[in-house]
Amino acid sequence: MKILYGVVGEGMGHAIRSRVVVEHLLRQGHEIQIMASGRAVDFLAARFSGVRRIRGLHILYEENRVRRGATFWSNVLQQGVGIPRNIAAYYELIEEFDPRAVVTDFESWTWVYARLHHLPILSIDNQQILSRCQHPPEVVRGHETDFLITRTFIRSKVSGCDHYLVNTFFYPEITRPRTTLIPPILRPEILAAAPGRGDHLLVYQTAEGNEGLARTLAGTGFECRIYGMRRGIREEQVEGNLRYRPFSETAFVEDLATARAVIAGGGFTTLSEAVYLRKPVLSVPVLGQFEQVLNARWIERLGYGQAAESLADRQVIHTFLRAIPACEERLATYEQDGNRRLYEEVDRHLGRSAE
């Protein structure tokens, strides 16, 4: 079957997950055309041929906070250029590929194409956990407005899909039809990693800068292997117990697998990989992104770690460090086989589309 596959480019989790799905689809003999935006393009193009670049939305950060005004105007200006390019890409796609089904990982343009051409659509992402499930009041408390705004946006972005496969390490009650919760989809490198209990903290931040966090980490006494805060560096930079590391998938996976614990934002991919490797997590979600708040609060609710709004108070991180043994005990019982479940569900739903 010819399948059009759309991948949103904000954050790398969508691309990492989509790589696993596309590899499975290719093994099953399907013909895949990938359309992606942002950093997802380069990641996927290094692994698959013919990846097409389209314009997607992006988010601007400063000191672990979303810059909403700057984000809005940056997207308005870029989409003014991007929309004609996207439309041109669709006309070219119609002539060359003629897909029979669409899979979207929270990507809107391929969803539009499917709706206009009456094609079956399969959604695979983690965002739909907000819009298709009921969450306990304590998980939402204090962020009710952000929750409602985010849920409304997610429901409207890729609405009306034939089915939604939702990746998650927590399992709230499903409230909407055509929804299946499956464990996180993990890249092969994580599945092959050999976990160990080292003496360092793995620190991962998607927002550059955040010097307040650096000062707090310096006071922990732990070796901190830090990714993302100095995104442009090519060599490791060592400042006392802080080791700023350039991105390397191999090094990151090894540092994660052997960490004593993880300090990260609230991004789903990093948290789900840490949970799979049974690493306690201190999650500090980016302010202004409720999805990250939700992930962080579920981490704490399950006893897998703790959630914090900031690390300005050094006591927050020291409280977490003391809680590591209790978190390890809770994580010891965690089991999953998300990739197998994914393959079964994808094959089943695409099989229906082919009938």
Residue pairs with C-beta under 8 A, 6 or more apart in sequence:
1 30
1 31
1 100
1 101
1 350
1 353
1 354
2 30
2 31
2 33
2 97
2 98
2 99
2 100
2 101
3 25
3 30
3 31
3 32
3 33
3 99
3 100
3 101
3 102
3 103
3 350
4 33
4 35
4 93
4 97
4 99
4 101
4 102
4 103
4 110
4 113
4 114
4 119
5 18
5 21
5 22
5 25
5 32
5 33
5 34
5 35
5 102
5 103
5 104
5 105
5 110
6 34
6 35
6 36
6 102
6 103
6 104
6 105
6 107
6 108
6 109
6 110
6 111
7 14
7 15
7 18
7 34
7 35
7 36
7 37
7 40
7 44
7 105
7 107
8 14
8 36
8 37
8 38
8 40
8 56
8 57
8 105
8 106
8 107
8 108
9 15
9 36
9 37
9 38
9 39
9 40
9 41
9 56
9 58
10 37
10 38
10 56
10 57
10 58
10 59
11 206
11 267
11 269
12 39
12 40
12 43
12 269
13 126
13 267
13 268
13 269
13 270
14 40
14 105
14 106
14 107
14 125
15 36
15 39
15 40
15 43
15 44
16 43
16 187
16 269
17 105
17 124
17 125
17 167
17 185
17 269
18 34
18 36
18 40
18 44
18 105
18 124
19 43
19 44
19 47
19 187
20 185
20 186
20 187
20 188
20 339
20 342
21 103
21 105
21 124
21 185
21 342
21 346
22 32
22 34
22 44
22 48
24 342
24 343
24 346
25 32
25 103
25 346
26 32
28 347
30 350
32 48
33 50
33 52
33 93
33 97
33 99
34 44
34 48
34 50
34 51
34 52
35 51
35 52
35 53
35 54
35 89
35 93
35 107
35 109
35 110
36 44
36 51
36 52
36 53
36 54
36 56
36 107
37 53
37 54
37 55
37 56
37 57
37 107
38 56
38 58
41 51
41 53
44 51
45 51
52 89
52 93
54 82
54 85
54 86
54 89
54 109
55 78
55 79
55 81
55 82
55 83
55 85
55 86
56 82
56 107
56 108
56 109
57 75
57 79
58 71
58 74
58 75
58 78
59 66
59 71
59 289
60 66
60 67
60 70
60 71
60 74
61 67
61 206
61 207
61 208
61 209
61 286
62 207
62 209
63 207
63 209
63 210
63 211
63 212
64 205
64 207
64 210
64 213
64 265
64 284
64 286
64 287
64 310
65 207
65 286
65 287
65 288
66 286
66 287
66 288
66 289
68 288
86 109
90 109
90 113
93 99
93 113
99 113
99 119
100 119
100 353
100 354
101 114
101 119
101 120
101 121
101 122
101 350
101 353
101 354
102 110
102 111
102 113
102 114
102 119
102 120
102 121
102 122
103 110
103 121
103 122
103 123
103 124
103 346
104 110
104 111
104 114
104 121
104 122
104 123
104 124
104 125
104 158
104 161
105 123
105 124
105 125
106 123
106 125
106 127
106 157
106 158
107 158
108 157
108 158
111 121
111 157
111 158
111 161
113 119
114 120
114 121
115 121
115 160
120 162
120 352
120 353
121 158
121 160
121 161
121 162
122 161
122 162
122 163
122 165
122 346
122 349
122 350
122 353
123 158
123 161
123 163
123 164
123 165
124 165
124 167
124 185
124 342
124 346
125 166
125 167
126 166
126 167
126 168
126 184
126 268
127 154
127 291
128 154
128 164
128 166
128 179
129 166
129 168
129 170
129 172
129 181
129 294
130 147
130 150
130 151
130 154
130 290
130 291
130 294
131 151
131 154
131 155
131 176
132 164
132 166
132 174
132 175
132 176
132 179
133 166
133 172
133 173
133 174
133 175
133 176
133 179
133 181
134 172
134 173
134 175
135 147
135 172
135 294
136 172
136 301
138 297
138 301
139 294
139 297
139 298
139 301
140 147
140 294
143 290
143 293
146 288
146 290
146 293
147 290
147 294
149 290
150 290
150 291
161 178
162 178
162 349
162 353
163 178
163 179
163 180
163 349
164 176
164 178
164 179
164 180
165 180
165 182
165 342
165 345
165 346
165 349
166 179
166 180
166 181
166 182
167 182
167 183
167 184
167 185
167 268
167 272
167 338
168 181
168 182
168 183
168 184
169 183
169 184
169 271
169 272
169 275
169 276
169 298
169 302
169 334
169 336
170 298
170 301
170 302
171 181
174 181
180 345
182 338
182 341
182 342
182 345
183 336
183 337
183 338
183 341
184 268
184 269
184 272
184 273
184 275
184 276
184 336
184 338
185 338
185 339
185 342
186 272
186 273
186 276
186 338
186 339
189 249
189 250
189 253
190 253
190 256
190 273
190 276
190 277
191 339
193 253
193 254
193 256
193 257
193 277
194 257
195 257
195 258
195 277
195 278
195 279
196 257
196 258
197 258
197 260
198 258
198 259
198 260
199 222
199 223
199 260
200 222
200 223
200 224
200 225
200 255
200 258
200 259
200 260
201 217
201 220
201 222
201 223
201 224
201 225
201 259
201 260
201 261
201 262
201 263
202 225
202 227
202 255
202 256
202 259
202 261
202 262
202 263
202 264
202 279
203 213
203 217
203 224
203 225
203 226
203 227
203 229
203 262
203 263
203 264
204 226
204 227
204 228
204 252
204 262
204 263
204 264
204 265
204 270
205 213
205 226
205 227
205 228
205 229
205 264
205 265
206 228
206 265
206 267
206 286
207 228
207 265
207 286
208 228
208 229
208 230
208 231
209 229
210 229
212 310
212 311
212 312
213 229
213 284
213 311
214 226
214 229
214 242
216 311
216 312
216 314
216 317
217 224
217 226
217 241
217 242
217 263
217 311
217 317
218 239
218 240
218 241
218 242
219 314
220 241
220 317
220 318
220 321
221 241
222 241
222 260
222 321
223 241
223 243
224 241
224 242
224 243
224 263
225 243
225 245
225 255
225 259
226 242
226 243
226 244
226 245
227 245
227 247
227 252
227 255
228 247
229 244
230 237
230 244
231 247
233 244
233 245
233 246
234 246
235 246
236 243
236 244
236 245
236 246
237 243
237 244
238 244
245 251
245 252
245 255
256 262
256 273
256 274
256 277
256 279
257 277
259 279
260 324
261 279
261 280
261 281
261 282
261 305
261 320
261 321
261 324
261 327
262 270
262 274
262 279
262 280
262 281
262 282
262 305
263 281
263 282
263 284
263 311
263 317
263 320
264 270
264 271
264 274
264 281
264 282
264 283
264 284
265 283
265 284
265 285
265 286
265 292
266 283
266 284
266 285
266 286
266 289
266 291
266 292
266 293
266 294
266 295
266 296
266 307
267 292
267 295
268 291
268 295
271 281
271 283
271 295
271 296
271 299
274 281
274 305
275 281
275 299
275 304
275 331
275 334
276 334
276 336
278 328
278 331
278 332
278 334
279 331
280 304
280 305
280 320
280 323
280 324
280 327
280 328
280 331
281 299
281 304
281 305
281 306
281 327
282 305
282 306
282 307
282 308
282 316
282 317
282 320
283 292
283 295
283 296
283 299
283 300
283 305
283 306
283 307
283 308
284 296
284 307
284 308
284 309
284 310
284 311
285 292
285 293
285 295
285 296
285 307
285 309
286 292
287 309
293 307
296 307
296 308
297 307
299 305
299 306
299 307
300 306
300 307
302 330
303 326
303 327
303 330
304 327
304 330
304 331
304 334
305 320
305 323
305 327
306 319
306 320
306 323
306 327
308 316
308 320
310 316
311 317
